[in-house]
Amino acid sequence: MAGSGRPAVLSDLNSGEVPDQEARRPPGDSRRRSGGHIYAILSPELFLVLTRYRAWPPAKWEQWAYDTLSSQLLVDNGL
């Protein structure tokens, strides 16, 4: 987790560095569905399950969350 107490993935997703975020969203993917992905993957409950009960280090969870959200919410269009 980043020093702010929030996963760095949140900072990456909200950084505004992507010039056209709408163009990077997969076709047919609604904001509501995207919000559901973010809510589920970044939930404190899932974080605890993976880090406490499955013994993942927080850095592993952070990378997994980043990779999962990136693959589900962004389209690789060569930018």
C-alpha distances in whole Angstrom, upper triangle without the diagonal:
4,7,8,6,6,5,6,9,10,11,12,14,15,16,20,20,22,25,26,24,27,28,25,25,27,31,31,28,28,25,25,25,22,20,21,19,16,17,17,14,12,14,12,15,14,11,13,16,14,12,15,18,17,15,13,10,7,7,10,9,7,10,12,11,11,15,16,16,17,20,21,20,22,25,25,28,28,26
4,5,6,6,5,5,9,10,9,11,14,14,14,18,18,20,24,25,23,26,28,25,25,27,31,32,28,28,25,26,26,23,21,22,20,17,18,19,17,14,16,15,18,18,14,17,19,18,16,18,22,21,19,16,14,10,10,13,12,9,12,15,13,13,16,18,17,18,21,22,21,22,25,25,28,27,25
4,5,7,9,9,12,12,11,14,16,16,16,20,20,23,26,28,26,29,31,28,28,31,34,35,31,31,28,29,29,26,24,25,24,20,21,22,20,16,18,17,20,20,17,18,22,20,18,20,23,23,21,19,16,13,12,16,15,13,15,18,17,16,20,22,21,21,25,26,25,25,29,29,31,31,28
4,5,8,9,12,11,10,13,15,14,14,18,19,22,25,26,24,27,29,27,27,30,33,33,30,29,26,26,27,24,22,23,22,18,19,21,19,15,17,16,19,20,16,18,22,21,19,21,24,24,23,20,18,14,15,18,16,14,17,19,17,17,20,21,20,21,25,25,24,25,28,29,31,31,28
4,7,9,12,11,11,14,16,15,16,20,21,23,27,28,25,28,30,27,27,29,33,33,29,28,25,25,25,23,20,21,20,17,17,18,16,13,14,12,16,16,13,15,18,17,15,17,20,21,19,17,15,12,13,16,14,12,15,17,15,16,19,20,19,20,24,24,23,24,28,29,31,32,29
4,6,8,7,8,11,12,12,13,17,18,20,23,24,21,24,26,24,23,26,29,29,25,25,22,22,22,19,17,18,17,13,14,15,13,10,12,11,15,15,12,14,17,17,15,18,21,21,20,17,15,12,12,15,13,10,13,15,12,13,16,17,15,17,20,20,19,21,24,25,28,28,26
4,5,6,7,9,10,12,13,16,17,18,22,23,20,23,24,21,21,23,27,27,23,23,21,21,21,17,16,17,15,12,13,14,11,8,11,11,14,13,11,14,16,15,14,17,19,19,18,15,13,9,9,12,9,6,10,11,9,9,13,13,12,14,17,17,17,18,21,22,25,25,24
4,5,5,6,9,10,10,14,14,16,19,21,18,21,23,20,20,22,26,27,23,24,21,22,21,18,17,19,17,13,15,16,14,11,14,15,18,17,14,17,19,17,16,20,22,21,20,17,15,11,10,12,11,7,9,12,10,8,12,14,12,13,16,17,16,17,20,20,23,23,21
4,5,5,6,8,10,13,13,14,17,18,15,18,19,16,16,19,22,23,20,20,18,19,18,15,14,16,13,10,13,14,11,9,13,14,17,15,13,17,19,17,17,20,22,21,20,17,16,13,11,12,11,7,8,10,7,5,9,10,9,9,13,13,12,13,16,17,20,20,18
4,5,5,6,8,11,13,14,17,17,14,17,19,17,16,19,22,23,19,19,16,17,17,14,12,14,13,9,11,13,11,9,12,14,17,16,14,18,20,18,18,21,23,23,22,19,18,15,14,15,13,10,12,13,10,9,12,13,10,11,15,15,13,14,18,19,21,22,20
4,6,5,6,9,10,12,15,17,14,18,19,17,18,21,24,25,21,21,18,20,20,16,16,18,16,13,15,17,15,13,16,17,20,19,17,21,23,21,21,24,26,25,25,21,20,16,15,17,15,12,13,15,13,11,14,15,13,13,17,17,15,15,19,19,21,21,19
4,6,5,8,8,9,13,14,12,16,17,14,15,18,21,23,20,20,18,20,19,15,16,18,16,13,16,18,15,14,17,19,22,20,18,22,24,22,21,25,27,26,25,22,20,17,15,16,15,12,12,14,12,9,12,13,11,10,14,15,13,12,15,16,18,18,15
4,6,7,9,9,12,12,10,13,14,12,12,15,18,19,16,16,14,16,16,12,12,15,13,10,13,15,13,12,16,18,21,19,18,22,23,22,22,25,27,26,26,23,22,18,17,18,16,13,13,14,11,9,12,12,9,9,12,12,10,10,13,15,17,17,15
4,6,8,9,12,12,10,13,15,14,14,17,20,21,18,17,14,17,17,14,13,16,15,12,14,17,16,14,17,19,22,21,20,23,25,24,24,27,29,29,28,25,24,20,19,21,19,16,16,18,15,12,15,16,13,12,16,16,13,13,16,17,19,20,17
4,5,8,10,12,11,14,16,15,16,19,22,24,21,20,18,20,21,17,17,20,18,15,18,21,19,17,20,22,25,24,22,26,28,26,26,29,31,30,30,26,25,21,20,22,20,17,17,19,16,14,16,18,15,14,17,18,15,14,17,18,19,19,16
4,5,7,9,8,12,13,13,14,18,20,22,19,19,17,20,20,17,17,20,19,17,20,22,21,19,22,25,28,26,25,29,30,29,29,32,34,33,33,30,28,25,23,25,23,20,20,21,19,16,18,19,16,15,18,18,15,14,16,17,17,17,14
4,6,9,9,13,13,12,15,18,21,23,21,21,19,22,22,19,19,23,21,19,22,24,22,21,24,26,29,28,26,30,31,30,30,33,35,34,33,30,28,25,23,24,23,20,19,21,19,16,17,19,16,14,17,18,15,13,15,15,15,15,11
4,6,6,10,10,9,11,15,17,20,18,18,17,20,20,17,18,21,19,18,21,23,21,21,24,27,29,27,27,30,31,29,30,34,35,34,33,30,29,26,24,24,23,20,19,21,19,15,16,18,15,12,15,16,13,10,12,12,12,12,9
4,6,9,9,9,12,16,17,20,18,19,18,21,22,18,20,23,22,20,24,26,24,24,27,30,32,31,30,34,35,33,34,37,39,37,37,34,33,30,28,28,27,24,23,24,22,19,20,21,18,16,18,19,15,13,13,13,12,13,9
4,5,6,7,9,13,14,16,15,16,15,19,19,16,18,21,20,19,22,24,23,23,27,29,32,30,30,33,34,33,34,37,38,37,37,34,33,30,28,29,27,24,24,24,22,19,20,20,17,15,17,17,13,11,11,12,11,12,10
4,5,5,7,10,12,14,12,13,12,15,15,12,14,17,16,15,19,21,20,20,23,26,28,26,26,30,31,29,31,34,35,34,34,31,30,27,26,26,24,22,21,21,19,16,17,17,14,12,14,13,10,8,10,11,11,13,11
4,5,5,9,10,11,10,10,10,14,14,12,14,17,16,16,19,21,21,21,24,27,29,27,28,32,32,31,32,36,37,35,36,33,33,30,29,28,26,24,23,23,21,18,19,18,15,14,15,14,10,9,10,12,12,15,13
4,6,8,9,11,11,12,13,17,16,14,17,19,18,18,22,23,22,23,26,30,31,29,30,33,34,32,34,37,38,36,37,34,34,31,29,29,27,25,24,24,22,19,19,19,16,14,14,14,11,9,8,10,9,11,10
4,6,9,12,10,12,13,16,15,12,15,17,16,16,19,21,19,20,24,27,28,26,26,30,30,29,30,34,34,33,33,30,30,28,26,25,24,21,20,20,18,15,15,15,13,10,11,11,8,5,5,7,7,10,9
4,6,8,7,9,9,12,11,9,12,14,13,13,17,18,17,19,21,25,26,24,25,28,29,27,29,32,33,31,32,29,29,27,26,25,23,21,20,19,17,15,15,14,11,10,10,9,6,5,6,9,10,13,13
4,6,6,9,11,13,11,10,14,15,13,15,18,18,18,20,23,26,27,24,26,29,29,27,30,33,33,31,33,29,30,28,27,26,24,22,21,20,18,16,15,14,12,11,10,8,7,6,5,9,10,14,14
4,6,9,11,14,12,12,15,16,16,17,20,21,21,23,25,29,30,27,29,32,32,30,33,36,36,34,36,33,34,32,31,29,27,26,25,23,21,20,19,17,16,15,13,11,10,10,9,12,12,16,17
4,6,10,11,10,11,14,15,14,17,19,20,20,22,24,28,28,26,28,32,31,30,33,36,35,34,36,33,34,32,32,30,28,27,26,24,22,21,20,18,16,16,15,12,11,12,12,15,16,19,20
4,7,8,7,7,10,11,11,13,15,16,17,19,21,24,25,23,25,28,28,27,29,32,32,31,33,30,31,29,28,27,24,23,23,21,19,18,18,15,13,13,12,9,8,10,11,14,16,19,19
4,5,5,6,9,10,11,13,14,16,17,18,20,24,24,23,25,28,28,27,30,32,33,32,33,31,32,29,29,28,25,24,24,22,20,19,20,17,14,15,15,12,10,12,14,17,18,22,21
4,5,5,6,9,10,10,12,14,15,16,18,21,22,21,23,26,26,26,28,31,31,31,32,30,30,27,27,27,24,22,23,21,18,18,19,17,13,15,15,12,10,12,14,18,19,22,21
4,5,5,6,9,10,10,12,14,15,16,20,20,20,22,25,25,25,27,29,30,29,31,29,30,27,28,27,24,23,24,22,18,19,20,17,14,16,17,13,12,15,17,21,22,25,25
4,5,5,6,9,10,11,12,14,15,19,19,18,20,23,23,23,25,28,28,27,29,27,28,26,26,25,22,21,21,19,16,17,17,14,12,14,14,10,9,13,15,19,21,24,23
4,5,5,6,9,10,11,12,14,18,19,17,19,22,22,22,24,26,27,26,28,25,26,23,23,22,19,18,19,17,14,14,15,12,9,11,12,8,6,10,13,16,18,21,20
4,5,5,6,9,10,11,12,15,17,16,17,20,21,21,23,25,26,25,27,25,25,22,23,22,19,18,19,17,14,15,16,14,11,13,14,11,10,13,16,19,21,24,23
4,5,5,6,8,10,10,14,15,14,16,18,18,19,21,23,23,23,25,23,24,22,23,22,18,18,19,17,14,15,16,13,11,14,14,11,11,14,17,21,23,26,25
4,6,5,6,8,10,14,14,12,14,17,17,17,19,22,22,21,23,20,22,19,20,18,15,15,16,13,10,12,12,9,7,11,11,8,8,12,15,18,21,23,23
4,6,5,6,8,12,13,12,13,16,17,16,18,20,21,21,22,20,20,17,18,17,14,13,14,13,9,10,12,10,7,10,12,10,9,12,16,18,21,23,22
4,6,6,6,9,11,10,11,14,15,16,17,19,20,20,22,20,21,18,19,19,15,14,16,15,11,13,15,13,10,14,15,13,13,16,19,22,25,27,26
4,6,5,9,9,8,10,13,12,13,15,17,17,17,19,18,19,17,18,17,13,14,16,13,10,13,14,11,10,14,15,12,13,17,20,22,25,28,27
4,6,9,9,7,8,11,11,11,13,16,16,15,17,15,16,14,15,13,10,10,12,9,6,9,11,8,8,11,12,11,12,15,18,20,24,25,25
4,6,9,7,7,10,12,11,13,15,16,16,17,15,15,12,14,13,10,9,12,10,7,10,12,10,9,13,15,13,14,16,20,22,25,26,25
4,5,5,6,9,10,11,12,14,15,16,17,15,16,14,16,15,12,12,15,13,10,13,16,14,13,16,18,16,17,20,23,25,28,30,29
4,6,5,6,9,10,10,11,13,14,15,14,15,12,15,15,11,12,16,14,12,15,18,16,16,19,21,19,20,23,26,28,31,33,32
4,5,5,6,9,10,10,11,12,14,14,15,14,17,16,12,14,17,15,13,17,19,17,17,20,21,20,21,24,28,30,33,34,34
4,5,5,6,8,10,10,10,12,11,13,12,14,13,10,12,14,12,10,14,15,13,14,18,18,17,19,22,25,27,30,32,31
4,6,5,6,8,10,10,11,9,10,8,11,11,7,9,12,11,9,13,15,14,14,17,19,18,19,22,25,27,30,31,30
4,5,5,5,7,9,9,9,11,10,13,13,10,12,15,14,13,17,18,17,18,21,22,22,23,26,29,30,34,35,34
4,6,6,5,6,8,9,12,11,14,13,10,13,16,14,13,17,18,16,18,21,22,21,23,26,29,30,34,35,35
4,6,6,5,6,6,9,9,11,9,7,11,12,10,11,15,15,14,16,19,19,19,21,24,27,28,31,32,32
4,6,6,5,4,6,6,10,9,7,10,13,12,12,15,17,16,18,21,22,22,23,26,29,29,33,33,33
4,6,5,7,9,9,13,12,11,14,16,15,16,19,20,20,21,24,25,25,27,29,32,33,37,37,37
4,6,8,11,12,15,14,12,16,18,16,17,20,21,20,22,25,25,25,27,30,32,33,37,38,38
4,6,9,11,14,11,11,14,15,14,15,18,19,18,20,23,23,23,25,28,30,31,35,35,35
4,6,9,11,10,10,13,15,14,15,18,19,19,21,23,24,25,27,29,31,32,35,36,35
4,6,8,6,6,10,11,10,12,15,15,16,18,20,21,22,24,25,28,28,32,32,32
4,5,5,7,9,10,11,13,14,16,17,18,20,21,23,24,25,28,28,32,32,31
4,5,5,6,9,10,10,12,14,15,16,18,20,21,22,23,26,26,30,30,29
4,5,5,6,9,10,11,12,14,15,16,18,20,21,22,24,24,27,27,26
4,5,5,6,9,10,11,12,14,15,16,18,20,21,23,23,26,26,26
4,6,5,6,8,10,10,12,14,15,16,18,19,22,22,26,26,26
4,5,5,6,9,10,11,12,14,15,16,17,20,21,24,24,23
4,5,5,6,8,10,10,12,14,15,16,18,18,21,21,21
4,5,5,6,8,10,11,12,14,15,17,18,21,22,22
4,6,5,6,8,10,10,12,13,16,17,21,22,21
4,6,5,6,8,10,10,11,14,15,18,18,18
4,6,5,6,9,10,10,13,13,16,17,17
4,5,5,6,8,10,12,14,17,19,19
4,5,5,6,8,11,13,16,18,17
4,6,5,5,8,9,13,14,14
4,6,6,7,9,12,14,15
4,6,8,11,14,16,17
4,7,10,13,15,15
4,6,9,11,11
4,6,9,10
4,6,7
4,6
4
